[in-house]
Amino acid sequence: MTDPGQPVRLIASDIDGTILPYRHTATGTLSPRTVEAFHAASEAGVVVVLVTGRPLRDLRPISETLGAVGPVIASNGALLYDLAAESALITRSIRTETLFTVTEELARIAPDARFAAETTQKLHMEEAFAAGSFWYDDVIDPDVLRIGPIDHTLTQDRPQVLKLLARTSTMAPEEFLHTARAQVGQTLTVTHSAPGVSLLEMSAKGVTKASMLQRFAERLGVAREQIVAFGDMPNDVEMLQWAGTSWAVGSAHPAARAAADYVCGDCDDDGVAQIIEQLVEAR
């Protein structure tokens, strides 16, 4: 927990379900109070970084709205990217051979499993994964979408894979998460962030939001005791545990609430903005 004598120097915040209600995920519409709170933090000299499971392409509209955001941490910690310079600062990818081994193992525990892979440039997606997906049609630009068996498309393109996604309709979300962790958790980092959807998100072993946040903080010379983090889902757990002070929103998943030092108001009630306002006032 942050030492009261240590000023807050960095605020790390998840997006969806934390500062952006899930009903606004597609539009990226943040509340005026949230925008004002982040601006106030930046003007007070606090570094603000978005730390999200979203791919880079889904971050630009939100970062432009906030204005004060510097580098962003995307794909659950696999990418640290400087939006101003349009440059990847750190990339941590999954080896293709490892990815194919994991998809085979997951197909054994969930025969209906379908897969997608987020790369630095495109989203590779199986047709069965695309069916009914909120990534498809209205949300994804066809120029960054590659449809087909991912073992074929990834072998052809040989991109850097930042995140492997897996969906099933035969297991509940928590069952799928725990079963997959037991099966492939020694090979990849397995997490979950979509409420009510049996969707896994997998990164290279050891890659989490916390691991990249730590590297970013070290670049800035910011101690963990000077960091405040906000989140709401299992993919935020490591970050909430690592940061000097952490808050889960009131509407958070039980795992996130258990990992955080405190619980603030719901996302819909601008819970994060309320805490940031207090932090800025305290400075």
QUIQUI-V642611 format. One record per residue. N is the residue number from 0. RES is the residue in three letters. PHI is phi as a letter, one per 20 degrees, with the letter a starting at -180 (NA if undefined). Layout:
BEGIN
n->{N N}
res->{RES RES}
phi->{PHI PHI}
END
This chain:
BEGIN
n->{0 1 2 3 4 5 6 7 8 9 10 11 12 13 14 15 16 17 18 19 20 21 22 23 24 25 26 27 28 29 30 31 32 33 34 35 36 37 38 39 40 41 42 43 44 45 46 47 48 49 50 51 52 53 54 55 56 57 58 59 60 61 62 63 64 65 66 67 68 69 70 71 72 73 74 75 76 77 78 79 80 81 82 83 84 85 86 87 88 89 90 91 92 93 94 95 96 97 98 99 100 101 102 103 104 105 106 107 108 109 110 111 112 113 114 115 116 117 118 119 120 121 122 123 124 125 126 127 128 129 130 131 132 133 134 135 136 137 138 139 140 141 142 143 144 145 146 147 148 149 150 151 152 153 154 155 156 157 158 159 160 161 162 163 164 165 166 167 168 169 170 171 172 173 174 175 176 177 178 179 180 181 182 183 184 185 186 187 188 189 190 191 192 193 194 195 196 197 198 199 200 201 202 203 204 205 206 207 208 209 210 211 212 213 214 215 216 217 218 219 220 221 222 223 224 225 226 227 228 229 230 231 232 233 234 235 236 237 238 239 240 241 242 243 244 245 246 247 248 249 250 251 252 253 254 255 256 257 258 259 260 261 262 263 264 265 266 267 268 269 270 271 272 273 274 275 276 277 278 279 280 281 282}
res->{MET THR ASP PRO GLY GLN PRO VAL ARG LEU ILE ALA SER ASP ILE ASP GLY THR ILE LEU PRO TYR ARG HIS THR ALA THR GLY THR LEU SER PRO ARG THR VAL GLU ALA PHE HIS ALA ALA SER GLU ALA GLY VAL VAL VAL VAL LEU VAL THR GLY ARG PRO LEU ARG ASP LEU ARG PRO ILE SER GLU THR LEU GLY ALA VAL GLY PRO VAL ILE ALA SER ASN GLY ALA LEU LEU TYR ASP LEU ALA ALA GLU SER ALA LEU ILE THR ARG SER ILE ARG THR GLU THR LEU PHE THR VAL THR GLU GLU LEU ALA ARG ILE ALA PRO ASP ALA ARG PHE ALA ALA GLU THR THR GLN LYS LEU HIS MET GLU GLU ALA PHE ALA ALA GLY SER PHE TRP TYR ASP ASP VAL ILE ASP PRO ASP VAL LEU ARG ILE GLY PRO ILE ASP HIS THR LEU THR GLN ASP ARG PRO GLN VAL LEU LYS LEU LEU ALA ARG THR SER THR MET ALA PRO GLU GLU PHE LEU HIS THR ALA ARG ALA GLN VAL GLY GLN THR LEU THR VAL THR HIS SER ALA PRO GLY VAL SER LEU LEU GLU MET SER ALA LYS GLY VAL THR LYS ALA SER MET LEU GLN ARG PHE ALA GLU ARG LEU GLY VAL ALA ARG GLU GLN ILE VAL ALA PHE GLY ASP MET PRO ASN ASP VAL GLU MET LEU GLN TRP ALA GLY THR SER TRP ALA VAL GLY SER ALA HIS PRO ALA ALA ARG ALA ALA ALA ASP TYR VAL CYS GLY ASP CYS ASP ASP ASP GLY VAL ALA GLN ILE ILE GLU GLN LEU VAL GLU ALA ARG}
phi->{NA f f g e e f f d b d d c f d f n d d c g g f d g f e m f e f g f f f f f f f f f f f e n e f d c e c b e f f g f e e g g f f f f f m e f e g d d d l l n e b d c e f f e l b f e b c c d e f g f f g f f f f f f f f f e c g e g c c b c e d f d c d e b f g f f f g m e f e e m f e e f g f d d c e q g f f e f f f f e l e e e e b d d c c b d d c f g f f f f f f f f f e c f e d c e d b b b e g m d e c e c c c g g n e b g f f f f f f f f f f e m d f g f d d d c c a b c g f e g f f f f e f g c c c d f f e f f g f f f f f e f c c d f f g f d l g f g f f f g f f f f f f}
END
